[in-house]
């Protein structure tokens, strides 16, 4: 079974930056996609960013230009660099992975991390 381990969450002031990490272990696919969802208090879970094995990236409109997802590296780790954070970015961030980025983006991924809290304050 694939495991996804997230790290890097925490609290930051508005306008600040934070970098999340997600490492996949126990992969059964040679090629796969990884991405991030988030869930703000009182809101439904939403897609944030994703990347294919080939390096094709997709972002939610709300984070485009502020967030950057990395390539999947040799250690099966992907990073989400979050810049110019605002209060709306507060929420639990979930790493997710599946074979196809399309599946990741729709929230139908087979594999999910436990989620890590990101809190942005003014």
Secondary structure, DSSP 8 states (H G I E B T S, - for coil): --EEEEE--EEEETT--EEEEEEEES---SS-EEEEEEE-TTS--EEEEEE-TT--EEE-TTTTTTEEE----TTSEEEEEE-S--GGG-EEEEEEEES-HHHHHTT--SEE---EEEEEE-
